[in-house]
């Protein structure tokens, strides 16, 4: 049986999946303003993402996020900042806010079903 995170992640389009990766980057380098509970929610959503063809990131982004979560270094943070800033230039702040609101709503709905 799929978890609520897996259900929501499976239904995200490519742009939304790229938004989820970008949120994971922001959480990984601590540039995210969310509280710990919201950070946990969005990292769980990131962890539930199925393999997909990103329009913004190459495959190495997942290894970078993993490294930052397990053995963070200044080099990882510098790479994350570069990737995050590049992604946000494409995604925009307004689209990111809309993605987060939509993801929260979807998780709430799926957890009630």
N, CA, C and O of each residue as an XYZ file, in Angstrom:
452
protein
N       0.841     -1.194      0.000
C       0.000      0.000      0.000
C       0.883      1.253      0.000
O       1.902      1.314      0.687
N       0.471      2.233     -0.776
C       1.256      3.465     -0.893
C       0.995      4.393      0.292
O      -0.129      4.498      0.784
N       2.050      5.056      0.734
C       1.891      6.067      1.779
C       1.258      7.314      1.167
O       1.258      7.470     -0.054
N       0.713      8.209      2.008
C       0.189      9.472      1.470
C       1.244     10.230      0.658
O       0.924     10.835     -0.365
N       2.490     10.196      1.110
C       3.555     10.895      0.381
C       3.771     10.280     -0.995
O       3.946     10.996     -1.981
N       3.758      8.945     -1.058
C       3.944      8.266     -2.341
C       2.785      8.559     -3.290
O       2.992      8.748     -4.489
N       1.563      8.597     -2.754
C       0.397      8.900     -3.593
C       0.503     10.301     -4.184
O       0.290     10.496     -5.380
N       0.834     11.274     -3.338
C       0.940     12.655     -3.820
C       2.104     12.778     -4.798
O       1.961     13.385     -5.860
N       3.261     12.204     -4.445
C       4.446     12.293     -5.310
C       4.182     11.675     -6.681
O       4.630     12.203     -7.698
N       3.465     10.573     -6.708
C       3.174      9.885     -7.966
C       2.301     10.731     -8.890
O       2.350     10.569    -10.109
N       1.513     11.619     -8.324
C       0.600     12.433     -9.124
C       1.160     13.809     -9.490
O       0.486     14.586    -10.167
N       2.364     14.116     -9.058
C       2.966     15.401     -9.409
C       3.423     15.396    -10.865
O       3.917     14.388    -11.369
N       3.250     16.540    -11.535
C       3.810     16.643    -12.882
C       5.311     16.953    -12.775
O       5.825     17.179    -11.679
N       5.992     16.961    -13.892
C       7.447     17.152    -13.893
C       7.842     18.462    -13.231
O       8.795     18.491    -12.452
N       7.137     19.538    -13.522
C       7.454     20.832    -12.920
C       7.324     20.769    -11.397
O       8.175     21.286    -10.674
N       6.255     20.134    -10.918
C       6.048     20.019     -9.472
C       7.123     19.130     -8.837
O       7.562     19.393     -7.718
N       7.544     18.088     -9.541
C       8.624     17.244     -9.021
C       9.911     18.062     -8.908
O      10.654     17.929     -7.935
N      10.169     18.909     -9.910
C      11.339     19.784     -9.839
C      11.205     20.772     -8.676
O      12.201     21.123     -8.042
N       9.995     21.214     -8.400
C       9.756     22.079     -7.231
C      10.074     21.306     -5.947
O      10.689     21.855     -5.033
N       9.664     20.052     -5.873
C       9.926     19.232     -4.682
C      11.428     19.056     -4.468
O      11.904     19.097     -3.334
N      12.168     18.863     -5.549
C      13.630     18.745     -5.451
C      14.218     20.074     -4.965
O      15.131     20.088     -4.139
N      13.698     21.176     -5.475
C      14.200     22.493     -5.081
C      13.936     22.757     -3.604
O      14.794     23.311     -2.917
N      12.773     22.373     -3.106
C      12.486     22.515     -1.676
C      13.475     21.667     -0.873
O      13.982     22.109      0.159
N      13.747     20.456     -1.347
C      14.722     19.592     -0.661
C      16.098     20.254     -0.627
O      16.811     20.152      0.372
N      16.471     20.926     -1.705
C      17.745     21.660     -1.722
C      17.738     22.770     -0.678
O      18.702     22.946      0.067
N      16.628     23.522     -0.636
C      16.523     24.633      0.322
C      16.586     24.127      1.763
O      17.186     24.769      2.626
N      15.970     22.987      2.018
C      16.013     22.400      3.359
C      17.433     21.894      3.654
O      17.942     22.055      4.763
N      18.057     21.286      2.652
C      19.396     20.710      2.836
C      20.448     21.743      3.189
O      21.361     21.457      3.963
N      20.335     22.946      2.631
C      21.345     23.970      2.954
C      20.823     24.992      3.965
O      21.446     26.028      4.201
N      19.667     24.678      4.558
C      19.081     25.491      5.629
C      18.717     26.911      5.186
O      18.720     27.837      5.997
N      18.404     27.078      3.897
C      17.956     28.391      3.416
C      16.430     28.474      3.398
O      15.852     29.467      2.956
N      15.800     27.423      3.881
C      14.341     27.319      3.898
C      13.799     27.904      5.206
O      14.376     27.696      6.274
N      12.692     28.632      5.113
C      12.134     29.282      6.299
C      11.045     28.451      6.991
O      10.425     28.916      7.948
N      10.814     27.232      6.513
C       9.778     26.381      7.115
C      10.211     25.886      8.498
O      11.401     25.793      8.798
N       9.206     25.569      9.335
C       9.521     24.986     10.635
C       9.901     23.509     10.453
O       9.769     22.958      9.360
N      10.370     22.883     11.526
C      10.869     21.506     11.455
C       9.810     20.527     10.951
O      10.118     19.613     10.185
N       8.572     20.717     11.378
C       7.501     19.814     10.958
C       7.275     19.902      9.446
O       7.154     18.880      8.771
N       7.220     21.123      8.923
C       7.030     21.299      7.477
C       8.235     20.797      6.696
O       8.088     20.236      5.611
N       9.430     20.998      7.251
C      10.633     20.469      6.599
C      10.545     18.948      6.491
O      10.876     18.373      5.455
N      10.099     18.308      7.559
C       9.966     16.844      7.559
C       8.941     16.392      6.517
O       9.153     15.397      5.824
N       7.837     17.123      6.411
C       6.793     16.801      5.431
C       7.362     16.875      4.011
O       7.166     15.961      3.211
N       8.064     17.963      3.706
C       8.555     18.135      2.341
C       9.742     17.228      2.017
O       9.938     16.869      0.856
N      10.533     16.854      3.016
C      11.598     15.883      2.761
C      10.990     14.495      2.550
O      11.500     13.717      1.743
N       9.916     14.178      3.257
C       9.232     12.896      3.041
C       8.629     12.858      1.628
O       8.662     11.822      0.964
N       8.088     13.974      1.185
C       7.548     14.048     -0.174
C       8.686     13.876     -1.192
O       8.544     13.140     -2.169
N       9.806     14.555     -0.958
C      10.972     14.396     -1.839
C      11.407     12.922     -1.876
O      11.656     12.368     -2.947
N      11.492     12.306     -0.712
C      11.933     10.908     -0.633
C      10.987      9.965     -1.370
O      11.402      8.896     -1.817
N       9.739     10.347     -1.498
C       8.736      9.505     -2.162
C       8.666      9.731     -3.671
O       7.926      9.030     -4.361
N       9.422     10.697     -4.194
C       9.363     10.975     -5.633
C       9.781      9.738     -6.437
O      10.795      9.106     -6.142
N       8.983      9.407     -7.452
C       9.415      8.328     -8.339
C      10.538      8.856     -9.247
O      10.729     10.066     -9.368
N      11.262      7.953     -9.870
C      12.275      8.369    -10.840
C      11.567      9.102    -11.975
O      10.521      8.662    -12.450
N      12.136     10.207    -12.399
C      11.531     10.977    -13.483
C      12.615     11.739    -14.228
O      13.739     11.876    -13.746
N      12.263     12.231    -15.405
C      13.169     12.997    -16.238
C      12.972     14.478    -15.904
O      11.972     15.081    -16.295
N      13.924     15.053    -15.184
C      13.818     16.447    -14.762
C      14.071     17.390    -15.933
O      14.843     17.092    -16.845
N      13.400     18.532    -15.879
C      13.636     19.571    -16.884
C      14.679     20.571    -16.390
O      15.130     21.423    -17.155
N      15.064     20.475    -15.119
C      15.982     21.447    -14.518
C      17.280     20.797    -14.056
O      18.359     21.346    -14.277
N      17.187     19.642    -13.422
C      18.334     19.013    -12.774
C      18.830     17.793    -13.537
O      18.071     17.155    -14.267
N      20.114     17.474    -13.360
C      20.579     16.185    -13.872
C      20.531     15.179    -12.717
O      20.243     15.544    -11.577
N      20.806     13.952    -13.016
C      20.637     12.858    -12.053
C      21.492     13.028    -10.790
O      21.137     12.508     -9.733
N      22.607     13.748    -10.891
C      23.524     13.909     -9.750
C      22.916     14.719     -8.602
O      23.461     14.727     -7.498
N      21.805     15.392     -8.850
C      21.196     16.228     -7.803
C      20.788     15.381     -6.600
O      20.885     15.839     -5.462
N      20.339     14.166     -6.839
C      19.887     13.308     -5.741
C      21.058     12.870     -4.856
O      20.926     12.788     -3.635
N      22.194     12.592     -5.481
C      23.392     12.249     -4.713
C      23.843     13.452     -3.882
O      24.274     13.295     -2.739
N      23.744     14.643     -4.454
C      24.133     15.858     -3.731
C      23.249     16.062     -2.502
O      23.754     16.357     -1.419
N      21.948     15.908     -2.661
C      21.028     16.051     -1.530
C      21.325     14.982     -0.479
O      21.330     15.267      0.718
N      21.569     13.762     -0.929
C      21.898     12.668      0.008
C      23.172     13.004      0.794
O      23.217     12.827      2.011
N      24.191     13.481      0.105
C      25.456     13.839      0.768
C      25.237     14.951      1.787
O      25.784     14.901      2.888
N      24.446     15.946      1.427
C      24.194     17.070      2.343
C      23.430     16.598      3.583
O      23.599     17.155      4.668
N      22.595     15.580      3.422
C      21.822     15.060      4.558
C      22.662     14.160      5.458
O      22.431     14.095      6.665
N      23.632     13.471      4.873
C      24.391     12.488      5.648
C      25.756     12.992      6.094
O      26.133     12.801      7.250
N      26.502     13.629      5.203
C      27.840     14.133      5.536
C      28.040     15.518      4.928
O      28.820     15.682      3.990
N      27.335     16.516      5.464
C      27.390     17.852      4.861
C      28.773     18.495      4.985
O      29.448     18.392      6.010
N      29.161     19.158      3.903
C      30.407     19.921      3.900
C      30.147     21.275      3.242
O      29.106     21.487      2.620
N      31.092     22.171      3.386
C      30.976     23.488      2.750
C      30.891     23.342      1.229
O      30.205     24.120      0.566
N      31.579     22.359      0.688
C      31.539     22.124     -0.763
C      30.124     21.726     -1.191
O      29.618     22.217     -2.199
N      29.486     20.834     -0.420
C      28.104     20.441     -0.734
C      27.177     21.649     -0.683
O      26.352     21.846     -1.575
N      27.317     22.455      0.366
C      26.450     23.624      0.516
C      26.644     24.615     -0.629
O      25.680     25.218     -1.099
N      27.879     24.782     -1.075
C      28.146     25.698     -2.197
C      27.492     25.179     -3.473
O      26.918     25.956     -4.235
N      27.575     23.862     -3.711
C      26.929     23.280     -4.899
C      25.414     23.377     -4.787
O      24.735     23.677     -5.768
N      24.885     23.125     -3.599
C      23.438     23.209     -3.399
C      22.954     24.629     -3.650
O      21.937     24.833     -4.312
N      23.671     25.600     -3.129
C      23.273     27.002     -3.322
C      23.220     27.338     -4.804
O      22.277     27.986     -5.258
N      24.218     26.906     -5.563
C      24.264     27.160     -7.007
C      23.071     26.493     -7.703
O      22.396     27.125     -8.516
N      22.815     25.233     -7.389
C      21.691     24.499     -7.988
C      20.348     25.125     -7.599
O      19.454     25.276     -8.432
N      20.227     25.482     -6.330
C      18.976     26.063     -5.815
C      18.687     27.406     -6.485
O      17.558     27.665     -6.900
N      19.699     28.250     -6.588
C      19.507     29.567     -7.206
C      19.156     29.441     -8.683
O      18.319     30.188     -9.190
N      19.793     28.496     -9.377
C      19.485     28.259    -10.784
C      18.029     27.784    -10.919
O      17.293     28.254    -11.786
N      17.629     26.853    -10.054
C      16.262     26.328    -10.109
C      15.231     27.411     -9.802
O      14.205     27.507    -10.476
N      15.504     28.222     -8.788
C      14.542     29.268     -8.413
C      14.412     30.333     -9.500
O      13.353     30.946     -9.635
N      15.461     30.558    -10.269
C      15.383     31.505    -11.389
C      14.395     30.993    -12.443
O      13.729     31.779    -13.117
N      14.310     29.676    -12.575
C      13.386     29.059    -13.534
C      11.982     28.939    -12.929
O      10.992     29.271    -13.580
N      11.901     28.468    -11.696
C      10.617     28.173    -11.061
C       9.872     29.447    -10.651
O       8.663     29.537    -10.861
N      10.543     30.398    -10.093
C      10.049     31.664     -9.522
C       9.422     31.459     -8.143
O       8.888     30.392     -7.839
N       9.498     32.483     -7.336
C       8.972     32.444     -5.963
C       7.462     32.173     -5.940
O       6.985     31.386     -5.122
N       6.719     32.819     -6.831
C       5.261     32.643     -6.857
C       4.878     31.197     -7.175
O       3.993     30.633     -6.532
N       5.539     30.602     -8.161
C       5.250     29.202     -8.498
C       5.636     28.270     -7.363
O       4.965     27.266     -7.126
N       6.717     28.599     -6.658
C       7.137     27.766     -5.531
C       6.100     27.824     -4.411
O       5.760     26.798     -3.822
N       5.604     29.012     -4.121
C       4.567     29.148     -3.088
C       3.315     28.365     -3.480
O       2.705     27.702     -2.641
N       2.940     28.442     -4.743
C       1.765     27.711     -5.230
C       1.986     26.205     -5.118
O       1.075     25.474     -4.730
N       3.193     25.735     -5.457
C       3.499     24.311     -5.331
C       3.374     23.856     -3.884
O       2.751     22.830     -3.611
N       3.958     24.605     -2.951
C       3.924     24.203     -1.541
C       2.489     24.154     -1.021
O       2.123     23.226     -0.300
N       1.688     25.134     -1.378
C       0.282     25.152     -0.947
C      -0.471     23.954     -1.534
O      -1.243     23.298     -0.835
N      -0.247     23.681     -2.798
C      -0.902     22.564     -3.469
C      -0.466     21.226     -2.860
O      -1.292     20.339     -2.648
N       0.823     21.087     -2.584
C       1.332     19.840     -1.991
C       0.749     19.629     -0.599
O       0.358     18.515     -0.251
N       0.689     20.687      0.193
C       0.098     20.569      1.535
C      -1.363     20.146      1.439
O      -1.808     19.265      2.176
N      -2.108     20.773      0.532
C      -3.529     20.444      0.355
C      -3.692     18.992     -0.108
O      -4.550     18.268      0.396
N      -2.868     18.574     -1.065
C      -2.950     17.197     -1.574
C      -2.639     16.189     -0.476
O      -3.308     15.161     -0.367
N      -1.630     16.474      0.334
C      -1.279     15.565      1.435
C      -2.410     15.481      2.451
O      -2.697     14.408      2.981
N      -3.043     16.603      2.717
C      -4.166     16.616      3.651
C      -5.320     15.777      3.110
O      -5.902     14.969      3.833
N      -5.643     15.972      1.844
C      -6.747     15.230      1.238
C      -6.460     13.728      1.227
O      -7.315     12.924      1.597
N      -5.254     13.357      0.801
C      -4.892     11.934      0.712
C      -4.889     11.286      2.103
O      -5.252     10.118      2.245
N      -4.487     12.032      3.110
C      -4.448     11.447      4.458
C      -5.839     11.289      5.061
O      -6.014     10.554      6.033
N      -6.816     11.963      4.497
C      -8.203     11.857      4.983
C      -8.972     10.733      4.298
O     -10.005     10.290      4.799
N      -8.475     10.277      3.166
C      -9.187      9.252      2.384
C      -8.992      7.878      3.009
O      -9.512      6.887      2.497
